Amino acid sequence: MEDLLRHLDANVGDILALYKLLHAEEITKAKAGLLGTGTKKGVYDLCDGQTGVGEIAKKLNVTQPAVSNHLSDLLQAGLVAVEEREGRKFYQKRLER
């Protein structure tokens, strides 16, 4: 069992790439369904790893809590990753298609 876990851990990138390849259509549909064309898509589009929540809110002319709610949904769906630097959170897109 330990050997299998070590093998999976060493190849997780390959496994994820294969999953994306095999399920590209489903991933694209799920992403489109979640993002739509509204504010959530705008928030996602601004997730460049350099723009903070406050800046996203200003650019979209929405409240910071609204942006945080959208980012929470995007995180849960695996569409963005978060990195904390100097007490601020920065979000980066994960699944580009």
Buried (B, 14 or more C-beta within 10 A) or exposed (E): EEEEEEEEEEEEEEEEEEEEEEEEEEBEEBBEEBBEEEBBBBBBEBBEEEBBBEBBBEBBEBEEEBBBBBBEBBBEBEBBBBEEEEEEEBBEBEBEE
